[in-house]
Amino acid sequence: GFNGLWNTHIQFLGMDPQTLLDINRNSPYEYWSNPQKYVENFNAIDQYITKNWKYWDLVKFVMGYERWNKSNFPGMYEDYTVNYTIPQTLKAFGFPTYFGRIEPAPIGAGAYEWVVSLPDYISNKLKSEFNDKIAIGPANGFGLYLCKDGLIKDGISEISGFSGGTGLLADKQPSLGLGSNFEFYFLKK
């Protein structure tokens, strides 16, 4: 949220990033002992999926564990977790994944994030509840970078999805990304 995706954060979590940070700063022990209690009563996408699909907590646990597991892997930056650990670990738990990409990516925000496939009944409920404010990708894919309304408010003009290729992007050194096998567009201005 603080990296140029303020409205996307609000759409996904139901609370602005500063409020969440203030809660964390004012009561860090209480917050970190149960951060979910601070957001579970909002009416946003995360809470909706959490209330309707019991495996969403597992998706968030896997993502959080891989993203913040710096004690075992101190050199594991966010770009690496998005490319190499989160999607693969989600797949190991049985959740099909691909990537959602935004353009232009604000400074500090990743150009792409993982997308996880949802069951039909959750995807249909999500589409019914949030209509065209979100994008649902192939295979009922959904993730943070498919919060269309928030992304547009944050100045994003292009949202696409892609399947990570087997080769790294070789045009940049060091390479921090995957090449795409195929790409499809959700929004293109």
RAQUI-V62007 format. One line per field, one symbol per residue. ss: DSSP state (H for helix, E for strand, C for the rest). phi: phi as a letter, one per 40 degrees, with the letter a starting at -180 (. if undefined). burial: # if it has 9 or more other C-alpha atoms within 8 Angstrom, else .. A space follows every 50 residues. Layout:
ss: ???
phi: ???
burial: ???
This chain:
ss: CCCCCHHHHHHHHCCCHHHHHHHHHHCHHHHHHCHHHHCCCCCCHHHHHH HHCCCHHHHHHHHHHHHHCCCCCCCCCHHHHHHHHHHHHHHHCCCCEEEE EEECCCCCCCCEEEEEECCHHHHHHHHHHHHHHCCCEHHHEECHHHCHHH HHHCCCCEEEEEEEEEEECCCCCCCCCEEEEEEEEEEEC
phi: .cbgbdccdcccbgacccccccccccaccccccaccccbcccbbcdcccd cbacccccdccdcccccbccccbccccddccccbbccccdcccgbcbabb bbacccdgcccabcbbcbcdccdccccccbfccbbbcdffcaadcbcdcc ccccgcbabbbacccccccccbbccbabcccabbbbaac
burial: #.###############..#..##...#..#...#...#..#.##.#### .....#..#..##..##.##.....#..#####.###.###...#.#### ######..#.########...##..##.....#####..########### ####.##########..##.....##.###..#.##...
